[in-house]
Amino acid sequence: MRLFRLVKIVSVSLRYGLDQMIISSEPTGRLAWLARLLRFGRNFDEPAGARLRQALESLGPIFVKFGQMLSTRRDLLPPDIAEELARLQDRVPPFSTDEALAQLEAAYGKHVDEVFVRFEREPVASASIAQVHFAELPDGTEVAVKILRPGIAPVIAHDLALLDVAATVLEKVWLEGRRLKPREVVAEFSKYLRDELDLMREAANCSQLRRNFKDSELLVVPEVHWDWCTNNVMVMERMKGIPISRLDALRANGIDLKALSRAGVEIFFTQVFRDGFFHADMHPGNIFVATDGAARGRYIALDFGIIGTLNDSDKKYLATNFLAFFQRDYRRVALAHIEAGWVPAHTRVDEFEGAIRAVCEPIFDRPLKDISFGKTLLRLFQTARRFEMEVQPQLVLLQKTLLNIEGLGRQLDPDLDLWKTAKPFLERWMNDQIGWRALLRHMKDEAPSWAPILPQLPRLVHQALAERRNDDTRNEIARLAAENRRQTRWLAAGGAAIAALVVLEALHWLH
């Protein structure tokens, strides 16, 4: 099986001329002679990026997902190839109703009609990892049931093993492979893919995001029904709305697209800077807009398999970089990287500052509304790599999400000024990190740990004072003892001198 799959990968690679990509990047390398030999009898009119995309689509859903993830690593790939890979769609035929019912019976230990009042046999969505059916719980609640694709785990393990072998070979025989770090990229992909296989993990992500946006006027997140969730099945509230990509339908329903685009930016920056917990797979297929009821006009988030997290250091780094960049304070940008520990401490600030200026200054020839946040972040990463910066996985996810948000926002409103929308939010967040607001927040965070200590303070103070008095007494005794010993030595020395004088005088008298 593995040999057959490997043969297929090689044949597809040759069919789409992926070997020829080596010539353009390494015209005199060890593999160039073989690529030239294999070119005979083959014509490749389409660009390399398009051929790579088509090859991944031919190899199946796991390779499609790998291409999607690879498209986010724009710090490693040429822009044209990254753009082509971003067009990959994770669409595969649904698995059969019988297989879906078997998965549910295995999860619940009884027939599906004993679990749900109604279960729709036809799926409403299908992807490489899972598919979704609508159903109704015994209490009448309408739900969406996400079911893991049967037998997907061994298929993924098999393809990941092949990807790792291919990455190892590339690193050893292709000079460019050392820069692209294919094994590191495959390991990163493997982690995200294995996380998506655990639907309980996805349910927990969904629940956390819903809690973060409780009572929000901007975003609606479905409720998880935990009693019906397992590692292979996730049951959540059924959400009704229009996909964000159907602009005509949104306009027909009276949705304000300009307001929607600004709300998308605010949702993103709220997730990043307030919560440090953000939906990292916000492509149009995962975003709907509510058109009925109290939630009308709000975003609906779906599919929580990939979530990014940021700590306080990450958030401070991002806010400082964005604000400093748009104020053209390149020294502050350079210092932010060094203070975060993402470039070595020995880095010369003036050299790093000059490199950042050379990359970023030309951007300001255009209006601020035309400047891309995502591409700005990418430029910073690319420059920092020359100064030994290792790109952090959470920032790669952030960059991918930011590019998605920008594309979505400008699709809704071509005149969207992302900087004008985001700047007040960033400035407010930075102000909240210093001064009395930050002090009060830190005191509130630390208050639970103070509660057990406060009743003990009088005893602890008394104990500390008593220990100090005891220490003072011991110190005084030690000082007096030392003084005593010193005086004793002086007396002994004096007595010895007097005795010596007496002896000398006696000897003199006898003489």
N, C-alpha and C positions, 0 to 999 in steps of 0.2 A: 504493500500500500504506500509506504513512504517513498520507495523507489519510483513508483508510478507517478506520485505527486511531484517528485523532484524532476522527473523527465518532462512533465507537463510545464513546470515553471521554466525550465530551460528552453523548451520549444516555443512557448509564448514570448519569452524574452527575445529570442531570435526573430520571431515573426514580426514583432513591433520594433526591432532594431535597437533594443536597449543597450546592446553591446557597443553600438556606434556612439553612444553618449560618452564612452570612455575616451574616444579619439579627441573629441573637442576639449576635454579637460586635461588629458595626459597624452599629447601627440607623440611623445618619445618614450612612454613608459613600457613596462614589461608586458602589458596586455595589448598594446597598440597594434603590434604586428598581427595578432590573432584577429582583432577586430577588422583590420584591413582585408585580411584573407576572407573573412566571412561576409564581407560586403558584396562580393561578386554575385550578380544575378538578383540583387535586391535594390529597390528604389524606395526612398523614404521622402515623400513630398511634404508630409505634415511635420510641424515642429516637434522637438524632443518631448516637451511637456505633454502635448496631446497624445503622443504615442505611449508615454508612461501611464497616463490616465487610462487609456484603452486597454493596456496590458493588465493593469490592476483590476479593471472591471471584468476581464476575461478569466482571471484567476479566482474570482469568487468574493463573497461578502467580507471575509476576514481581511483579505488584501485591500478591499475597498476601504474598510475602516482604518487600516494601516495608512493608506494614502491620505485619508482625511486628517489623521493625527499628524502625518508628516507635513501636511500643508500649513500647520501651525508653527512649524520650526523654520520660520522665515529668516532666522538668524543663521541658518545653515544652507538654505536653498536659494538658487537664483529666483528673482521675482516672477519670471514667466512660468517656471515650473510650479512654484507655489500657487499661483493663480489657477492653473489648470487642475491641480490636485484638489483645490477648494471646490471645484465643480462636481466632485464625486458625490453620488447619492446612494445612501444605504437603503436600497429598495430590493427586496427579494420576494419571491412568491410565498404566500402563507403556507404553513403546514396544515395538514388535514384536520378536519373537525374531530375525527376519531382520536388522533394523537393529542389534541387539546383536551378532550374529555378524559383520556387516560392519564394525562398529567395532573388534572384536577382530582381525579379519584385517588391517585397515589398520594397527593398532598393531604386530602381530607379523610381518606379511608372510607368514603361512601360515594354513592352516585351523585353526579352534579345536581340533579333535580331535587335531591334531598338537602342540598346546601343552599341553592338559590331558588327563589320563586320563579324566576325567569332567567334563562341564559341563552343569549343569541348565538347561534351556531356559526354565523358568518363573521369573521373578524373585521374590525373597522380600520386596523392599521397593522402593518407587518414589516419587520426589519430583521437584520441578521441574528440578533440575540433573542428577540421575543416578539410576540404579537398580542394585540389587545382585542377583547370582546366586551360588549356591554352586557350587564346583568342587573338583577334586582334582588336585594337582600330580603329576608323574611319580614322585616319591619317596613318594607316598601321603599327603602332608600335605593335610588338608582346609582349604580357603580360602574366603574371600568375595571376589568380584570386583565392584568398583564401576566402572560404565561411564558415562561422560559422555553425556548425552542428545544424539543427533545434531542438528546444526543449531541448537543452543541459543545459541551465541555471537552470531550476527546478530540473533536475536530479542531477546536481552538488550540489545544495543547499540541496537536500534530503540526498545524501551520506555524505556530510560534517557534517550535523546534526547528523547522525548515528556515524560517526567517533568521533565527539566530545563527544557523550554519552559514547561510548566505552572507550575513553581516560579518562573521568571523573571516570568511574567505576574502571579502572585499577589503577588510582592514589589513590583511596580510599581503595581498598582491597589488592593491591599487593605492598609489601614493595619496590621492585625494581622499581615500577612505579614512586616513588618520585625522584629517580636519573635520570630516562629516560625522565621525564617531558613530557608525551604524549600530554597533552592539549596544551602545548607551541608549540610542533612540529606540531600538527594539525592546530593551528592558523597560523603558518608560511606557511604551505601548502595551507591553505585557501586563504591567501593573494596572493601567486603566481598564483594560479589557477584562481582567479577572475580577475587578471591582464590580463591573457591570453584570457579571454572572450571579451576583448575590443580590436578589431582589429585596431581602430584608434590609440590606445596607441602603439601597435606593429608597426604600420606604422611610428609613430614618432620616435620610437627607431631605426628603419631601416634608416630613413632619417638622424638622428644624426650620426650614425655609418658611413654612406656613406660620410657625410661631414668631419668627422674626418680622413677618408682615401682617400680623394680626391687626385688624381694624384699619389696614392701609387703604387709602383712597386711590392707589395706583395699581396694585398687583393683587391677584387672587391666586391662591395655591390650594389644590384639592386636599381634603381631609383623608387621612389614612385610616382604614378600618382594620385595626391590628388583629382582631380575632380571626380574620380570614387570610392573614398573610403568612407565607412560609418563604423559605429560600428560593423556591421555584415559582411562587405565585404572589403577586402584589394586588391588593384590592383597595381602590381609592374612590373618592367621590367622582361621579361623572360630571364633567365640565362641558357646558354648552357655549359655543361661540363660533366666530369666523376666523379661519387662519389669517395670520397677519399679512401673508403674501397676496391675499385677494382684495386688492385696493378698491376695485369697482364695487364689490359687495359691501365693503366698509362704508364707502361714500353713500351708497344707496340706503344704508341704515342710519345715515346722519352722524357718523363718527367723525370728529374733528381730527384730521390726520396730523396737523401741525402740533396740536396739543398732545397727541399720542406720541409723536417723535420726541418732544421734550420730556414727557413722562418716562419714556424708555431710558433716556440718559440719566434722569434722577434715580430711577430704580437701580441702574447699574452702579452708580456712585454710592448709593445708600448701602447696597450689598457689600461693596468693597471697603468703604471707609468707616461705616457705622458698625457693620457686623463682622467684617473679615471672613465672610462666608458667602460665596457667590455661585450662581448657576453657570457652569462653564460649557454648556452645550446649547447656547441660545440661537440656534439657526431657525429660520422661519417655520420649519415643520414642527417645532416644539413650542411655538408661541401662538396663542389665539387671542381674540378680543371679545369680551362679553358684550352682547347687544340687547340683553333683556334684564329686567329686574333692577335691584339695588346696585349690582356690580356693573351696570351698563357703562361702556367706555373704558373699562379697566383691562389691563393685560391679564391673561391666564397663562401660567407657566406649567409645562408638562415635561416629563422625562428627566429624572433627577439622577441618572446613573453617573454623571461626571460633575463633581462639585469641587470648586477651588477654595482653599483657605489661606488667609494671610494673618500673620502675627503683627504686633504693634510696630515692630521694626520695619516690616514690609510696607505697612500703611504709611509710616512716616517717610520712608524712602520715596514712595510713589508721589505723595502729596508735595514733598519738597522738590522733587524733580519736575513735576508738571508746572508748579508755580514759578520756579527758578528759570525753567526753559522759556516760558512765555514772557518773562521779564528780562530775558537774554543774560541772565546771571550764570554764566557757564562755570565760573569758579565754584558756585554753590552746588551745581550739578555734580562736579568732580568730587567735591568734599562729601556729598551725600553718599556716593558709591564707596568711598574710603571708610566713612564712619559706619556704614552698614556692614563693613567687612567683606564686601563682594569683590573688591579689588585689593591687592596686597597693600599693607600699610606703608611699604617702602616706595609706593608709586609716587613719582614726582607730580605734584598737583598742577604745576604750570604746563607740563607736557600733556597731561590728561585734559586739562582745560582747553588747550590749543586744539587738540584732536576733536573734542566735542564741538568747539566753535566752527571748525572747518566743515563738519557734517551738517550742523543745524542752521548756521547763518543764512545759507541760500534759501531755506524754507520761508524766511520772512519777507521774501520778495512778493509773496502772494497774500491775499486777504486772510485774516485769522479763520474765517468760516471755512476756508478751503484747506486748512491744515488738518491732517489726520493725526489724532491722538495715537492710534494703533501704530502707524508708521513712524511716528516720533519715538515711541517706546522701542520699536524695532531698531531704529537708527542708534539709539543709545546702547542697546544690547550689542549691536555689531561693532560699535566703536570700543565698548568696554572689553570685548573679547580680545582685542589687540593688547590690552593691558592685563591679561591673565584672569579676566572675570569668567567664572563658571555660571552660565545662565541657570537660574533657579527654576525648578519644575513649576512652582506655583505662579511664577511670573510668565512662563510660557502659556499656561492656561489663561492667565489674565489678558495677555496680548491677543490670544485667539478670540476671547470673549469681547474684548474692546473693538476688534475689527468687525465682529458680527454686529455689535451694537451700532457702530458707525454706519455700516452698510445699510442696516435696517432703518436707522434714523433718517438717513438722507434719501432712502427710497420713499419714506413717508413724506418728507419735507426736504426737497433739494436745496432749500436755502437755510437749512439748519446750521446755526453757528454753535458747534459743539463746545468751543471754548467759552463763549458767552454764557451758555447754559450751565457749564460745569464749574466755572471759576468761583462764583459765590459759594457753592457747596464746599469746594476745596478750602477756600479762605476761612469759612466758618469752622470747618473741621480742624484746621491748623490752630485757630484761636482757642478752640476747645481743648487743645492738647497742652496749653500753657496757661498760666494765670489761675485765678480763683476758681473757675469752673473745673479745671483739671484737679485742683487741690480737693475740692468738695467730692468729686467723683472718686478719687483715690481713697479719701477717708471713708466714703460709703462702702467701697469694695473691701476695705480692711476692717470695717466695723465688726463683722462676725468673728474675726479672730481675736478682737479685743474683749468681747463679752466675757469669756472665761477668766480673763486676767484681771479685769477691773475690780471684782470683789476681793482679790488677793493683794491689791496694791498696798494697803496699810501694813499688812504683815511683811510683805516683801521689802517695803521701805525700811521698816523697823529692823528687819533682818540684815539689810544692807548696811544700815547705820551701825548696828551692833558689830557686824563683821569688820566694819571700818575702824570702830573703837578698839576692837581686839587687835586688829592689825596695827593700829597706832601704838597700843600698849606693848605689843611684841616688838615693834620697831624701837620704842623707847628703851625697853629692857635690853635689847641687843646693843643699842647705842651706849647705854651706861656700862654694860659688860665690856664693850670694846674700850671705852674710856678708862675703866678700871684696869684692864690689862695693860693699857698704855702707861697709866700712872705707875703700875707695879713694875713695868720694865724700866721706867725712869728711876724709880726708887732703888731698884736692884743695881742699876748701873751706877747711881750716885753712891750707894753703900760700898760697892766694889771699889770705886775710886778713892773714897775716904779710907777704906781698909788698906789700900795700896799705899796711900800717903803715910798712914800711921806706921806701916811696916818699914817704909823707906826712912822715916824719921827715927824709928827705933834702931835701925841698922846704923844710921848716921851717928846716933848718940853712943852706941856701943863702940863704934869705931873711935 
